[in-house]
């Protein structure tokens, strides 16, 4: 089974696909997404813009964003960004570090 690079466009015949994970390609027809898990090799198309891909699919850029949002964008629950350039550790990391630093080693009495 071939592996695909996420975000790269692939072509089979006259249809264009975009890789959303290592084994899944997505195409759009009549404004609806269709997932494909091919077992054969597809041709990689590196020099195609998103605008050209939308033209082949017959959708607008806004429709493309909505379509890809469910495949590529992370959920808000898992995304916990830090402020840009921040070196301050998260609270959980800081608590773990405090426990590590203040931990005592019990020595057996002789």
N, C-alpha and C positions, 0 to 999 in steps of 0.2 A: 504494500500500500504506500503510495507516495506521500511525502510530507510537504506542507505548504507554509510559506512565510506569511504571518499575519499582516494584513493591510496591503498585500501585493495583489495585483490584478492578474487573472489567468484567463485564457481563451480556449475554447473548444468549438471548432467550426465557426459559426458566426455569433455565438453567445459569449458574453463576458461575465466573469465571476470575480468576486473579491474574497480573499481568505480571511475568515474570522477566527480560526484556530488551526492547529496543525493538520486536522483531518476534515474540516468542513469549509465548503465554499458557499457563497450566497450569490444569487442572481436575482434580478427583478424583471418581472413581466406583467404588464397591465397594472402597474402600481402596487403589486404585491410581491413580497419576498418569497423566495423558494430556496431551501437549503439542499445542498448536494454533498454526499460523501463518496466521491469518486474512488474507484479502485484502479483507474488507468491514469496515465500521466497527462497533464494539461500543459499547454504552452504558456510560459510566463511572459507578460507584457509589462515591461518596466517603464516605457516612455509614453504612458497615457496619463492624462490629467483627470482629476475628479470630474471636471466639467465635461470632458469628452466621454467619460464613463456614463455620466448622467444622460448625455445625448444619446448614447447607444441604448440605454435603458428606457428613455422617454420620460424621465422625471426631472424635477428641479433640484437645485442644491439643497433647499430646505427639506424637501421630501427625502433626499439622500441622508441628511443629518438625522431625521426622525427614524429612518429605516436602520441606520447603523448604530444608533444610540442603544438599542436593545442588545446588540452583539458586542460592541467594543467598549462603550463607556462603563466605568466601574460604578457599582452601587454607592450611594451616599453613606451607607453604613460602614463599608470597608475602607472608604477614603478618609483618612485622618491626616490632612496635610499640616505640616509645621510652617510657621512663618518663614519666609525666604531668608536665608542666611542665619537662621536661629541655631545656636549651639546648645540651647537649653534642652535638657532631656525631658521626655514625657514623665508624667507623675508616676506611672507604673515602673518605668525604668529607674527613676530616682528612689522609689521605695525599695526596690530590689537591691540597689546599690547600698542603701542605708543598712538593710538587714545583713548584707554580706560584710560590711565594714564593722558592724557592731556585734557580729556573731562571736561566741566564745567556744573555745575548744575545751572540752572536759578532759582533765588529766586524771588517770587512775592514781589512787593513793597507794603508796608502797609500804 
